[in-house]
Amino acid sequence: MNNVAQLMTTDPFCVKRQSTLKDAHDLMRGKNVRHIPVIDDSGELVGMLTQKIMIAKVMALMAQFGAVALERKEKQLLVSELMATDFATVTPEQSLADVADFFVSNRHGCLPVVDSANRIAGILTSSDFVKLAARLLKQQG
C-alpha cells in the first residue's frame, strides 16, 4: 500500500452547501461519520463540516434557544454558514508516508481527497491509518 487511493474511502457521504445543519446532523448520526465534505452542484469540494464544528453549533443553539427549539433552528441554518473553508486536501496519487506525516504534524482527523478538478474523490481519516497499522501488526504476528 503506497498511495492515498489504496487506503481512502471512496464515495464518502457528502452534503451540498444549501443543506441544513439538521441534514448534516442526521447524516452524521445515521451513518456514524465525523467528517462530511460539502460540495456544490457540480460535485466540487467547497467546504468541510466536522463533528467538532457541528457539536459546537448545536450546543450554542441549545444554550440560546433551548432543546425544544433545536430541531427548528437546525433546519434554518445552512451548512454553508458553518463549514470550514480553510482546509488541506490530498490527491489519490499522494504518498501515504507523506500524508501520515501530515496527520502527525497537524493533528487533523481527516483529509478530503480531490481530483484535478477539485471534485471529491474520497476521504482519508486518521482512523484509516489506525486500521492499517492494526492489519500490519497482525501480519507481523
C-alpha positions as CSV (number, residue, x, y, z in Angstrom):
1,M,0.0,0.0,0.0
2,N,1.7,3.1,-1.2
3,N,-0.7,5.9,-2.1
4,V,-3.9,7.6,-0.9
5,A,-6.1,5.8,-3.4
6,Q,-5.3,2.5,-1.9
7,L,-6.5,3.5,1.6
8,M,-9.1,6.2,1.2
9,T,-12.8,5.7,1.5
10,T,-14.4,6.2,-1.9
11,D,-17.8,7.8,-2.4
12,P,-17.9,9.5,1.0
13,F,-21.2,10.8,2.4
14,C,-21.4,14.5,1.3
15,V,-23.8,17.3,1.8
16,K,-24.4,20.3,-0.5
17,R,-23.8,23.8,0.6
18,Q,-27.5,24.5,0.7
19,S,-28.2,21.6,3.0
20,T,-29.2,22.4,6.6
21,L,-27.5,21.7,9.8
22,K,-30.3,19.3,10.5
23,D,-29.5,17.3,7.3
24,A,-25.8,17.1,8.3
25,H,-26.6,16.2,11.9
26,D,-28.9,13.4,10.8
27,L,-26.3,12.1,8.4
28,M,-23.5,12.1,11.0
29,R,-25.7,10.3,13.5
30,G,-27.3,7.9,11.0
31,K,-24.1,6.9,9.2
32,N,-21.7,7.2,12.2
33,V,-19.3,9.6,10.5
34,R,-17.4,12.5,12.0
35,H,-16.4,14.5,8.8
36,I,-18.6,15.5,5.9
37,P,-17.3,17.1,2.7
38,V,-19.5,19.9,1.5
39,I,-19.9,20.1,-2.3
40,D,-21.5,22.4,-4.8
41,D,-24.0,21.2,-7.5
42,S,-21.1,20.1,-9.8
43,G,-19.5,18.0,-7.1
44,E,-16.7,20.4,-6.4
45,L,-15.4,20.5,-2.8
46,V,-16.3,23.8,-1.2
47,G,-16.0,23.0,2.5
48,M,-15.8,20.5,5.3
49,L,-18.2,20.1,8.2
50,T,-16.7,18.3,11.1
51,Q,-18.3,16.8,14.2
52,K,-16.4,19.4,16.3
53,I,-17.9,22.3,14.4
54,M,-21.4,20.8,14.4
55,I,-21.4,20.0,18.1
56,A,-20.2,23.5,19.0
57,K,-23.1,25.0,17.0
58,V,-25.7,22.6,18.4
59,M,-24.6,23.4,21.9
60,A,-24.7,27.1,21.2
61,L,-28.2,26.8,19.8
62,M,-29.4,24.8,22.8
63,A,-27.9,27.3,25.2
64,Q,-29.5,30.2,23.3
65,F,-32.9,28.7,22.4
66,G,-33.3,25.6,24.5
67,A,-33.7,21.9,23.5
68,V,-37.3,22.3,22.4
69,A,-36.3,24.7,19.6
70,L,-33.2,22.9,18.5
71,E,-34.6,21.0,15.5
72,R,-36.4,24.1,14.2
73,K,-33.2,26.1,14.5
74,E,-31.1,23.3,12.9
75,K,-33.5,23.4,9.9
76,Q,-33.0,27.2,9.5
77,L,-29.2,27.1,9.4
78,L,-27.4,26.3,6.2
79,V,-24.2,24.1,6.2
80,S,-22.5,26.9,4.1
81,E,-22.8,29.2,7.2
82,L,-20.8,26.7,9.4
83,M,-18.5,24.8,7.1
84,A,-14.7,25.2,7.3
85,T,-13.4,26.7,4.1
86,D,-9.7,26.7,5.0
87,F,-8.5,23.1,5.0
88,A,-5.9,20.9,3.4
89,T,-6.7,18.3,0.7
90,V,-4.8,15.4,-0.9
91,T,-4.9,13.7,-4.2
92,P,-5.3,10.0,-4.8
93,E,-1.7,9.7,-6.1
94,Q,-0.1,11.2,-3.0
95,S,2.2,9.0,-0.9
96,L,0.7,7.5,2.2
97,A,4.0,8.2,4.0
98,D,3.8,11.9,3.3
99,V,0.1,12.0,4.3
100,A,0.9,10.1,7.5
101,D,3.5,12.8,8.4
102,F,0.9,15.5,7.7
103,F,-1.6,13.8,10.1
104,V,1.0,13.6,12.8
105,S,2.3,17.1,12.4
106,N,-1.1,18.8,12.0
107,R,-3.4,16.6,14.2
108,H,-6.2,16.5,11.6
109,G,-8.9,13.9,11.8
110,C,-9.5,13.7,8.1
111,L,-8.3,14.9,4.7
112,P,-10.7,15.2,1.7
113,V,-9.3,13.6,-1.4
114,V,-9.9,15.6,-4.6
115,D,-9.2,15.0,-8.3
116,S,-7.6,17.6,-10.6
117,A,-11.0,19.5,-10.9
118,N,-11.3,19.7,-7.1
119,R,-14.2,17.2,-7.1
120,I,-14.4,14.9,-4.2
121,A,-12.8,11.5,-4.9
122,G,-12.8,10.2,-1.4
123,I,-11.9,10.8,2.2
124,L,-8.9,9.7,4.3
125,T,-9.2,9.6,8.0
126,S,-6.8,9.1,10.9
127,S,-8.9,6.0,11.7
128,D,-7.9,4.6,8.3
129,F,-4.3,4.8,9.4
130,V,-5.1,3.1,12.7
131,K,-6.8,0.2,10.8
132,L,-3.8,-0.1,8.5
133,A,-1.5,-0.2,11.5
134,A,-3.6,-2.9,13.1
135,R,-3.5,-5.0,9.9
136,L,0.2,-4.6,9.6
137,L,0.8,-5.5,13.3
138,K,-1.3,-8.6,12.9
139,Q,0.6,-9.7,9.8
140,Q,3.8,-9.4,11.8
141,G,2.3,-11.6,14.3
